[in-house]
Amino acid sequence: MTIKVKRMSKYSILFFCFFIGCNTATQNRMNAPVNSQSAEKWVEKTLAQMTLREKLGQMFFYHLDTNFKTNDDPAWQKIEMLVKMNHIGGIHLWRGEPYATAYMTNRLQKLAKIPLIFTADLEHGAARFGGTDFPPNMAIGATGDPQMAYQMGLHSAREARSLGIHLTFAPVVDVNNNPLNPIINVRSFGEEPEMVARFTEAFIRGCHDGRLLTTAKHFPGHGDTAEDSHIELAYVPADSARLEQVELVPFRRAIAGGVDFVMTAHLNVRGVAMNPYDAATISPEIMTGLLRQRLNFDGVLITDSMRMWAMTHNYTDAFATVQAVKAGVDVILVQENVPEMLAELEKRVRSGEIPLTHIDQSVRRILRSKAKIGLQQERLVNLDSLAAHLGTSDAKQAAENAAAQAIALLKNDDSILPLSPADTGRVVIIEWWDESHSRATSSFVRELGRYLTNWENFILTPDADRDLFAEILQRVRAARLQIWPVYTPLRAWKGHVGLPESLQPLADSLFATGVPAVVASFGNPYIYPQVQNAAAYLATFGGTNILEIAAARALIGVTEISGKLPISIPGYFERGAGIKLAAKGTQPIAPTAIPDWRLRTGFPEEAKMSAAKLDSVRLVMQDAVRDSVFPGAVLLVARNGLIVMNEAFGTMGYKEFNRLMPLDAIFDMASVTKCVATTTACMLLYERGLLDLDAPVQKYLPVFAGANKEKITIRNLLTHSSGLTAYRRYFLDHHAPGEIIKVILNEPLENPPGSKTVYSDLGVILLGKIVEKLSGQPLDLFCREQIFAPLKMSETFYNPPQELLSRIVPTEFDSWRGRMVHGQVHDENAFALGGVSGHAGLFSTARDLATFLNMLLNGGAYEGGRLLKPETIALFTARQNIVAGSSRALGWDTADGKNSAGHLMSQRAFGHTGFTGTSVWIDPKKNMFVILLSNRVHPTRNNQKLLSFRAKLHDAVMKAIETSP
């Protein structure tokens, strides 16, 4: 020790004068090896047999990810050389699959002459290696219970040791008393030194009880900095007295608690007697004078990563390494040029610049730490027992308990929380990220979705465009509540942590809508000034899955809220703030049993249908062709996700169209357009909060004026109960689409709204215009982009391309147009409207429609995606009963035993028909659908035989069902 004092600078004498306090002897709380005398003998014997180069090698810990590596992998060859040839003392592991990690640690231990120490950043558990993910330290601090820190340490230790990891670079004992700190923040237990000390001691005790070595970091304290030392040299604006009162308090407790390692900080403490331009890592006043002599620490002193820019931008590798060792450091962490650094140190030891006794003392400490956990006796782990030690139910429960108790509610205007799902109304959830982010839905949103029925989700990142801003603003204005999960994850090299400035104007605009906002901070709790206009503010102190789930449950009232702020938010909240809310036992919405079938072709028996009875269906279709019910048709029947019949019958038409009907024939859907296009568009707009079913039509079309029209709602239009007339031949008198729409808007009512069901094209034409107004797109473009493209319905469109004319079936000889209608919409009003209308105009194939109907049976899901929510489909396809006895749902019709569905479909069945001879019927109870596409109007609409035939066909199909699914 006298040698070290001799080499200290003149600053050390002045430095000591600033420090007061008692010396505290280190206590080792780790369960000692069976024979401590034997362990010490091993240390001394090993040290005596080592060459200088081997001793110096022990003072370097390199780094490695633990993904599997072959023998000729460059990364493996490098680490193998460092272990076998340079005798490094340890390896820092980044992350990896658990079995690969355990295998890799064993593989490397077998190469090492002296057992290796494997280290990892397990600040909140071993999740990066497949273990349990605990909340960050500040969340643990918010629980107010040091036992939570003990549990985190204990379970982290058990999982780490099963992987072959011996040392955690935890706990972070920095006192975070600077709200602008971009790198410590929620990694700290809090801002009050004694509180941080208590949680520190408990964590160390838990780790030691699980036989894991611990590291107190970052000495002498990184909490009061505004810089990230990964990027630049950080500064602590403290003098010696302040260090004693704040930063050193947890370190003293950690040392008293037997902490094994202390990690240096690449920062400068300008208020004490050290070189004002140097990092503490290379300061003998800090490393030796303060830590060794004043705080009486005799464990292992390790640097933070030497690849951080605070070091590499200010010092050469050789200078930083040599000066750190001379300052009193025992282990150099993550220095890239290890062989060169070894040669540099060896030269300086042999020259006498660095005393050999200095090196021996460092190596002795390193070997003692290895002996403390018995590495000299057993260095390998048992891979067969790994599964029993990772992610145990006890560990998961401890983590979940901590997360549930960590949530702190700091603001709750008008007692908006806990939310009552039944009274919440339309909710817009906006995820805010301060960095680029994938579009995956967060755990918070998924958990909230289990309790809310009417919600939608957006993801905002700094690179979001103005179109998205405008869309979100529009949706929020139509909502009753907005929920903001704000993600500000702490990351090295990031340099900032908060709501990006580019997003602040949107935040202010959303607050200005007057729609209450609930903000949940996932990460930096100090963002409150940026969101202070929120009605409620929750701090979770992290963004791990368990915290996201805990926050969602707390927000909705499943669990109580009891967390207390372990820091202050200057000007707003004092330390200890937190509103306590009791749980109210909210239960998730009972999930609807929905199949998840990918549409495939199969045998009838696989769908539990009779092949023989389907033969009877074929005969029914063949008879229809012979009886001129239609010249030809395509019939598709599917059940349980299996297409059991997809066949073409007859011909495309008569005379010049007398050729076999192709299976991929394209039909004019006529009024099937109403449900496939217009109604589905309304469903999407309803889900997005843009369309209120019970709002008056005049809200969206103010020029829709006239007696009693203010009483007509969107629901009236969808159920044909508006009072509008059924049909008028506008095409005869009006040739411009705008003229026709103007006339419809001014049509007088034939019946009081809601008094009578009259199937009306007019109401659905207006719905198409409402879709265009709300979406800002023409109806055909909106449907193509939002419905048909996602479902890959490539043969569904308005105004079909003329190159497909050979596959398009003809409809009627139209005296008004003076020709056979072929490849253009049959409906004259739709034709006059440009071929695009809410009531007619769509063309499609049976196979495309099967994709669409299967999506509906799947509750809105399709091949890994989702178009609609199950509850939306359930709402729109349920009979509305606005008019007594009416079978009408929202845009759809329902089976009533008297319409085209026949007599055997269940009451849950819904469908629609088209004037040209098309129909679709879906029976969710039987998990099936039937598509009949024909051109019964060819060559004339006077053919009425299809009206009775549809029911006969559907009954024949239903009779083919053998058993219920």
N, C-alpha and C positions, 0 to 999 in steps of 0.2 A: 504493500500500500504506500510505503514511503516513496517508492519510485514514481508512482502516479502523482503524488503531491509535488514532487520536485519538478515534474514536467508541466504542471499547470501554469497558465499565464498569470501575469500580475493582476488580471481582472478578478481572479478567484478570491483574493483577500477581501477586496471590496464587496464582492458577491456574497461572501459568507456573512458580512456585517448586516446585510439586509434580512437574513433569515433567522427566525426565532422558532422555537418549538422543541419538543423533546425527541430524542432518538427512540425509535420503536424497533424492537428486535423482531425479526421475521419469524412467523410461526408457520410450520408446515402442517396444514390440515389434511393433506393427501394421505390416504392409507399407505403406510410405508411398506416396502417389500418385506417378505417374510424374514429375511436376515439382512438388516441394514448394515451390519459390520461387513458382511460378505459383499454387499453392493459397493461399499466404499473401497474395499480391497480391489474389486474389479476396476473401479475408476482409476485408482493409483497404478495398478498393474498395467492397464491398457495405456495410460498416459506415458508410462515409463518405456513402453515398447514402441511408441510411435516416432516416426521421423518428423522432422520439422515440416516437410511438405504435407504429411498426413494430418498434423495438428492444424495447420493453416486451412486445409480442406474442410475440416470439421466446422470451421467458422463461416462457411458459405452454405446457404440454403437456396437452391435453384427452384424453378417452377415447372409445372407440367399439368396439362389436362389429362384426365384418366380415361378418355375414349380409347378403345382397343387399338394397339399399334403392332404392326408386324416387325420382324427383326430388321428389315431393310428400310423401315420408315426413318427419314432423317431426324425427326424429333426423338425417336427411340434411340437411335445411334448416338445422338448427342448426350442424352441423359445417361445412357449406359457408360459412355466414356467418362462423364463427370463422376459417376459412382465408383467405377472400377479403377480409373486411372488417377482421378483427382481427389477421391475420398471425401466428397462433400458430406456435410453432417446431416442435411435434411433436404426435403423437397416440399415446396408449397403447392398444393393441389387446387386447381381452379374449380372444376366441376366435372361430373361424369356419371355414367350409368353405374348403379351400385355394385353389380358383380364385376364389371370392368375395373372399378376402383379397387375393390378388395383383391382381385387378381393381380392388378398392376402393383399394388403395394407389396404383395408377397413376392412377385417376380423381381422387384428391385431389391427387396431385403436379401434375397438369396445371392445377389451380386455384390452386396456391401461387405467389406471386411469388418466394419463396426456398424452396429444397427443404425438405421436411418430414423430420424424423426420426420413424420409426415404431418404437415400443418394444413390448416384450411381456415378461411374466414367463416366461422359458424356464429356470426353475431346474433342470428335469430333462428338457430337450428340447422340441421343437416339437410335441408330441402334440396340444395344443389347437387346432392348425391343420392337423392331418392328417399331421404328421411323426412322427418316432420318439420313443417314450416311454422315457426312461432311468430307472433307479432314483433315488430321492432321494439327496441328498448324503451322508446318514449311511450309506446302503447302499454308496455309492461308497467312503466312508472305511473301511467294514468289509472291503473287499477288500485294504486295505493297499497298494494300488498306485496312485500318483498318475497313472500313464499312463491309468487308467480315467477320471480327471477330464479329462485332455487329450482323450481320444477323445469324451467327452460334449460338451466345448466345441467341438471341431472339427466334429462332425456337426450339432450344434445350429446352428452358424454357417452352414454350407452350406445347410441347409434354410431357415433364417430369411431369408437374403439372397435366395433364390429366390422368397420370398413378398413381398419388398419391406420386410422388417423389418431395421432397422439396429442396434438397441441392445437387448441383453437386460438385464433387471434381475436379473442374476446375475453372479457367485456370491454366495450368502449366506455371509459370512465370520464370522458370529457364532460365538463359542465357547460351545457349549451345556453349561454347567457347572451348570445348575439342573434337576433332574429334574422339577420342577413347571412348567416352562415350557410354556405352552399353545399357543404360536404358532411358535416356532423349532424345537425338538425335532429331528425327523429332517431338517429342512431344513439343519441344520448338518452339517459334515463330522465333527465330534466335539467332545471336551471339552479336548483338549490343544492349546495355542496353536500350537506349532511344526508339529504335524501338520496342523492346519487351514490354516496358512500354506502348506505344501508343496502341498496339494491345490488351494488357491486359485490359487496361481501357475500350476499345470499347467492348470487350467481356463481361465484368462485367456489363456495361451499358445495353447491349442487354438482358442479363439474368434478370436483375432487372426490365426492362420494361415488361418482361414476368412473373414477380413475382416468380423468382427462386433464392434461396440463393446460394452464390458462395464461393469458397475456393481458395485462392492463395497458391500454393505449388511449391517446397518443401523447407521450410525455414530452414536455411538462403540462400539456393541456391545449387542445385544439378547438375548444368550444367558443372562444371569443375571437373568432377570425371572420373576415368577410371574403377570404380567398380560399380557393381549392388548391391545396398543395400538390395535387396531381398536375396542375397547370402552371402554378407559379409559387414562389416562396411566400408563405403566409406570415402574417404578423399578429402577435398578441399584444394589445396595448395595455400591458400590466407592469407594475413594479413588483418588487420582492414581497412587500407586505400583502398586496392583492393576491399574488400567487399563493401565499400561505393561507389566506382566508378563503380562497375559492378553488383554484385549479388543483392544488396539491392535496386537498382534503380527501377526495376519493382514492388518490394514489396511496396516501398513508394507510387508509383502511384496507386497501387491496394488499399492500405489503404485510400489514399485520395479519391479514387473512391467509397469508401463505401463497400469494400469486407467484407463479413460476417464472414468467417472462414479463418484461416491460418493453413495449415498443416505442421507439423514438418518433418524434414529429418533425417533419421538414418545415420548421417555422422558426421565426426569430422573435424573442421576447425583448422588445426594445427598451423596456423599463428596468432591466437588470444589467449587471456588469458582465456582459459578454460581447463579443465582436458584433457590432450592429449590422453587419452584412452577412453573417454566417447563419446557417441552419443549426438548430439545437443538436441535430444528429452528429455534427462534427465539433461541438463545443465541449471542451473538457470541464468548463465551469458548470454546465448543465448535466452532462452525462456522469461525470465523476464527482465533482464538488457537491452538486445538489442531490442527485439520485443515490450515489453510492455512500457518500460521507454524511450528508445531512439526514437523508431518509433511511439510511442503513439498509439498502437493498443489496443482497448478495446473490440474487438469482441471475438469470440470463438476460442480458440487455441486447435486444435485436433492433435493427433499423426497420423503418418502413421500407417499402419497395424503393430500391435505388434507381428504378427506371422512371420514377415520377419526375415531371419536368422541373419541379423545385430544385432537384439535384442536377439533372442532366443539362439544364439550361444555364446553370451557374458554376458547375465544376466539371472537370474531366473525371472520367471513371476512376482513374488511378488516384487522383487527389482526394476525391470523396471517400474512396475506400480506405486509403491510408489514414486520413485524418479522423475518420469515424473510429477506426481501431485505436488510434492514439488517444482519442477522447474518452475511451472506455467501453466501446461497443464490443460485444462478444460475437454477434452473428450479423453478417452482411446478407440482406435479403434481396433476392432477385437482381443480382448484378450479372449482366449478360456475359462479359468477358472473363469468366472465372479463371481459366489457365493463366491469362495475362495478369490478373490481379494477384494470383498466388505467387507468381514470379516476382511481382512488385513488392509484395509484403516480405517474401523470403529475403530479397536483397536488403531490405531495410532492417530486418531482424539480424541478419548476419553482419551488417555494418554497425550494429549497436544502437541504431536510431530508435528501434522498438525493442525493449528488453524481452528476452525469451521468457522471463518469469511472467511478464504481462500476457504473453500468448498462452503459457501453461495454465494461468489462472482462468482465462476464458474457456479453454478446452475442458478444464476440470469442471467448470459450471455446466457446460453442455453435456458432458458425460454423466454428471450427477442427475441431470434432468432425465436422461435416458434410463438410468438405473432406478430412479424414483418410481417409474411405472413398469419396471421389470423387463426392459427390452433386452438386457443381457441374458435373460433366461428364456424368453419366448418372444420372437420378433414377428411370427407369422400369425395370420388370423384364419379361422375356420370358415370357409365359404359355405359349407353345408348349413351353418347356423345363421347365416345372414338374414334370411327371410323372417326368422323369428324375432329379430332385434330391430328391424326398421319399421317405422310407421305403426307401432303397436297401438292398440286401442287406448291404453293409458296415456301414451304420449299425445295422441290426437285429442283426447279429452282435455288434457292439460292445456294444450294450445287453444282449443275452442273456448274453454273457460276464461282464459286470459283475454282472448279477443272480445268475448261478450262483455266483460267487465271494463274493457278499455274505452269503449265508445263514450265520448264526452259531448253533451249537448250544451252549447254555450248561448244559444239564442232560440227563442220559441214564441214568436209574436202570435197573439191570439190563440195560444195553445194549439197551433196547427198540427203539432205532433203529439201523440202518435196518429198516423193517418188512419182513417176509417175507410177501407176499400169500397164499401157500399155507397159512401157519400162523396168519394173523391172526384167522380166524373172523369172527363177526358184528361189524361196525363201525358205530357211530353217529357221524356227523359233525354237529357243532353249530356253526353260524356265529353268532358273537356280534358284535353291532353296538352302538356307543354312541350311535346316532341312528336315526331312522326309515330304513327301507331297503326297496327293492322286493324281490319274492320271486324274482327271477331267480337262478339257480344261479351261484355264483362260478366263476371260472377255476380256482381251487385245487381245488374239489370236482369239476369236470368232468375235470381232469387226473388226480386221484386215481382217479376212476371208470374210467379206462383200465387200471388195474392191480389194483383190488379187485373181487371178485365178489359179496360179500355185505355190502352197506352201504345205509344210508339217510341222508337229510339233513334237518336242521331249521334254521330261521332264527330267531334270537332278537333282539328289539329291546327298548328300554326299556318299550315299551307292550304287551309280550306279556302274555297273561292266564294265570291260574293253571291253567286247563285244559290249556294247552300245556305248562306246567311239569310237571304230573302225567304227561302223556303221555311227555314226554322222559325223565323219571325212570324210568318203567316200561320204556321201550325200552332204556335204558342198563343197567338191572339184568339184562336178558336178553342183553346183548352181552358180548363179550370185550375190546373196546377202544373208547375214545371219543377222537375227534380234534376239537380246538377251534381252528378258525381265528378269531382275535379281531381284529376290525376297529375300529381307533381312528384314523380318518383325521383329519389335521390340516386345519382349515379356519379361515379368518378369520371373526371375529365369533362363534365358537363358545364360546370361553372355558374349555373343559375338554377333556381328552383322556385317556380311561381307561375301564375297565370300569364301567358305571353302577352306582351303589349299589343300585338296585332289582333288579339281576341277581345281586348277590353272594351272597344266600342260596341261590339255585339252584345257583350254582357250588360252594358249600360242600357242598350236598346231593349233588351229582353226584360230588364227590371222596369223599364218605362211603360211596358204594356199593362202593368197593374196586375198581371197574373202572378199569384204568390209563388215564390221560388224557395225550394228547400235545397240547401247546399250541403253536400257531404265531402269533406276534404280527405282525399286518399293520398297522404304524403305530408307535405309541408303544412303545418297548422297555422303558420303565420300569414297565410294568404287572406285572412279575414278582411283587412282593409279594402281589398279588391272586390269583395262580394258582400260588403256590409249592408247592402240594401235587401239582402235575402230575408225572408220571413223566418227561416230557421237555419241554424248552422251547426253541423256536427263535425267534430274532429275525430279521426280514426287513427292518425299518426302512421299510416302505412297503407300499402295497396296489395297486401297478400290476399289470397282467396278467402282465408278464414275471416279476415277483417271485413272484406266486402260482404260476405254473407252475414256476418254479425251486424254490420251497419244496416243492411236491408231489413233484417228482422227487428232491429231496434226501432227503425223508422216506422215500421208498420205495426208495432206494438206486440210482436211475438214475445220479445224479451224486454226486461227492464233496461233503463239507461242509468248508469251509476258512475261513469268515469269522471275523474277530476283532472283539470288541466295541470300538468306537471311543469309548465312554463308559464310565463306571462306573455300576453300579446299587448305590447305597450300602447297605452291610450285607449284600450278597449276592455281587456279582461286581466284580472289578477291571477296569479298562480293559485290553484285550488278551486277555480271557478268550475261550475258544472251544475246543470239543472237535472235533478233526479226525477225520472218518470217510471211509474209502475207498469209492469206488463199488463196487457189486457187480454191475453190469450187468443190473439187473432189466429185463425186457421187458414191454411192455403185453400185455394179453390179446388174443389174435387176435380181431378183430371177427367176429361171425357175420354172414354175408350174409343180410340181412333186407330184404324188400321194404318199400316205403313207399307203399302204395296207398290212395287215397281211393276208397271204394266208389261206383261209378257203373254205369249201365246202358249196355251196348254190344252190338254185333253179335257173333255167335259167332266169325266169322273174326278179329275184333280180339283175341279171347282165344285164338286158335289152336285153335278147336273147329269141328267140322263141323255146319253148320246142318241138313243132311240127316239126320245121325245123331241130332241132338237131336229131329228129327221122330219118329224111332223111339222116343225116350224118351216123347214125348207119347202115342204109340200104346200103350206099355206102361202108362202111367197110365190112359188111357181104358179099356183092357182090364180093369184092376184094378177100376175102378168098376163095369163091367158084370158082373164076376165076384164082386162084393160083398166084395172084399178090405177095402173101407171104403166108406161112403156118399159120402165126398168127401175131398179133400186139397188142400194147397197145396205145390207143389214149387218150390224156389229153388236154382238152380245158379249158382255164380260162379267165375271163374278170372281170375287176374292182376288182381284188383281190379274186374273187370267182371261185372255180373250178366247172364248170357246167357239165363236162363230164370227167370221168376217168374210162375207161372201157377196158377190154381185149377181144380180138376176136380170134377165131380160135385156133390153137394148137401150141405147141412149135416147132413142126417139123413133119416129116413124119416117117413112120416105127416105130423104137424103141422110137422115140421122140413124138409119137402121143398121147399127153395128153394135156388137156386144158391149154391154156396160162394163167399163174397166173398174177394177177394185179401187183404184186411186182416183175415181171420178170426182170432179169438183162441182159442188151443188150450190145454187143460190139458197142461202139459209132462210131468207124472208124474215119472219118474226122471231126465229131462233136467235137472230141478232140481238133482240131485246135482252135476253138473259146472258148470252155468251159475251157480248161486248159491253152494252150499256150498263146492265146491272152489275157486272164485275167491275167496271170502272167506278161505279158508285160505291161499291164495297171497298175498293182501295182508297177512295177519297174519304170515306167514312172512317176507316182505320187511321188515316193520317190527320184526323181532326178537322178536315176542311168541309165536310158535308154533314150537316145536322139533319137527321131524318125528320125531326119534328119542327124544323124551322119553316116559316112560310116561304113559298116559292119566290115571293116578292123580295126576300132578302138577297137572293142571287140574281133575279131578273126583275128589277124594279119597274120595268115598263109593262109587266104582266098585270094590267089594270082592268078593273071592271067590277061589277056588283058581286060581292061575296068572294072575290078572288083572294082577298087577304087571308081568308081562312084555309086556303089550299096549301097543304104542306108537301114536302118531298115524299113523305110516306103515302100520301094520297095519290101522287103520280105513280109510284111504284106498285100500288095495289089497284090501280084503275078505279079509284073511288073519288076522283077529283071533281066530277060533275061535268067535265068536258065531253063534247060529242065524240062518237067513236071514230068517224072518218069523214073527210071531205075530199073532193077531187080538185085539189088546189092546182094541179098541173095543167088543167084546162084553161085557167084564167091568168096564171102567174108563171113567168118563165125565169125569173131571177130568184135564187135561193133566199136572198135577204127579204124579198117581197113576201114569200111564203111564210117565213118565220114571223114577220110583222103581222100578217093576217092571223096566224095562230095565236099570237100573244093577245090579240084583241077579240078573239072568239068569245061570245057570251056563254055562260054555263047553261047546260040543259037541266041539271039537277043540283040541289044544294050539296056542297062538299061533304063526303062521308055518308051520304044517304043511300047510294045505290052503286053497284058495281057495273060499270060499262067499259068493256075492253076498248081502250082508246089509243090509237096511234099518236094522237096529238100530244098527250101527256109525255110519252116516251121521246118524241121529237124534242120537246122542251128539256127533258133530262139530258139528252145529248148535248144541248147547248150549255146547260149548267156544267157538265163535265168539262167542256172546252173552256168555259170562263174560269173555273177553279184551277184547272191544270195549266192554263196558259198555252195549250196545244190544240190543234185540230183533233177531232175525235178519233179519226183513223190512225194518226200518228201516236196519240196517247195509248191507244189499245195495242198498237204494234209494239211499242217500246216497253210498256208496263205489263202486258198480259201475254201476248203471243210470242214475243222473242224470249222471255224467260222460260216459257214452257216449250220452246223449240217447235212451235206450231208454224212451220215455214210455209204451209199451204193454206193459211187462213188470212184473208185480206179483204178490204174493200177494193172495188174497181180492179179486178184481177188482170194481170198482164196478158196481153193478147197472144203471146207466144204459147200460152197454156190453153188456147182455145180448143184444141183437139180433145182435151180432157174435161172441158166444161160442158155439162149437160144443158141442152136448150130448154127453154120454158115455153112461153105461149106466143102464138101469133098475135101481135098487139095492133089493133086497128088504129090506135092513136099514133103510134110510131110507124105504122104501115109496113111492118116486117116481123119476122120471127126473132124474138128476143134471145140472144145467144152471146154470153160473155159480158152482158150488162145486167144491172139489177132489174128484176121483173117489176117490182113495185114502182108505179108511175110517179108517186110523190117523191120517193127516194131518188129516182132518176132525175127529177126536176131539181132536187137539192144537191146535185152533183155526184150522186152515187154514194154519198156518205151521210148517214142519218142514224139517229138513235133507235129507230123502229125497224129498219131494214137496210140491206146493202151488203151484208157480210157474205162471203163465199168461203167454203171449207170442204174438207174431206172427212170421211168417217173416222180415219185413223187419227187425224188431228183432234177431232172432237173427243175421241176416246182418251187422249192425253189430258184434255181439259176436265172431263168428267171424273177421271181417276184422281186428279188433283183434289176435286171436291170431296170424293169419298175418303181421301187421305187427310181430310181436315185442313186442306190448303197446302200440304207438303208435296213435293215432287222431286225425286231423284237427288236428295240431299239439300234441296232448296226449299223455300217457303214463299208462296204468293199471298196467301190469306191466313188469317187466324181461324182456328176451329170455331171460336165463339161467333165470329162474324158470319161464317157460313151457316151456323145454326140459326142465327137471328134472321138472315135474309131468306132462308128456305122454310121457315116456320109460318104456318097459316096465321094471318094477322087478325082476322075476325073484326075488322073495322065495320064491315057490313055483315049483318047476320046471315049465315048460310053461305057466304062467299068462300071459295076455295083458294083465293089469292094469297100468296106470300109476297115478299118484297121483290118484284121483278119476275118471280117464278109463279107457276101454278102448282097446286098440290093435288094428289090423287084423292078423288071423292067417290069412286065407284060409278060415276056417271060420265066422266070425261074420257079422253083418249088413253089414259093410263090403264084402262080396263078395270076388271073387278077384283083382281087378285093381288095387286100391289098393296103394300102396307100404307097406313095413314101418314107415315113419315116420308113417303115418296114425293118427289117434286120433279117438274119438267116443264117443257114448253113445246109448242108446235109452230110450224111455219106454213104460210099460205101455199107455197109452191109444192108442198108435199113432204116437208121435213119434220122431224120430231126427235127430242131427246128426253128420256125419262130415267131417273136415278132413284133407287130404293135403298137407302142406307141400312135399313133393318135387314135386308137380304144381301147387302154388300154387292150390289150389282147395278148395271145400267144397260139400257137398250138404245141404240141409235138407228133410226130409220131415215134414210135419205132417198127421196124419190122426186120425180118431176111430174106429179099427177096433173099439173096444169097444161101439159103438152098433149095435144096442140091447143087445148082450150080449157079455161077455168070452169067451164060448165060441168066437167067431170067431178061429181061429188062422192064417188064410191069410196074414197079414202076415209071419209068421216067415220063410217062404221067399221072399216077394216082395221084401223089402228088399235082399237080396243080388243078386237079378235086376235090380232098378232101378239099383243102384249100378254094376253091371257095364255096363249100357247107357249110363250117363252117362260112365263112363271110356272106353268105346269111341269116344265122340265127340271125344276129344282127338286132334288131328291130329299135332302135334309137341310135343316138350318145349320149355319156355320157354327 
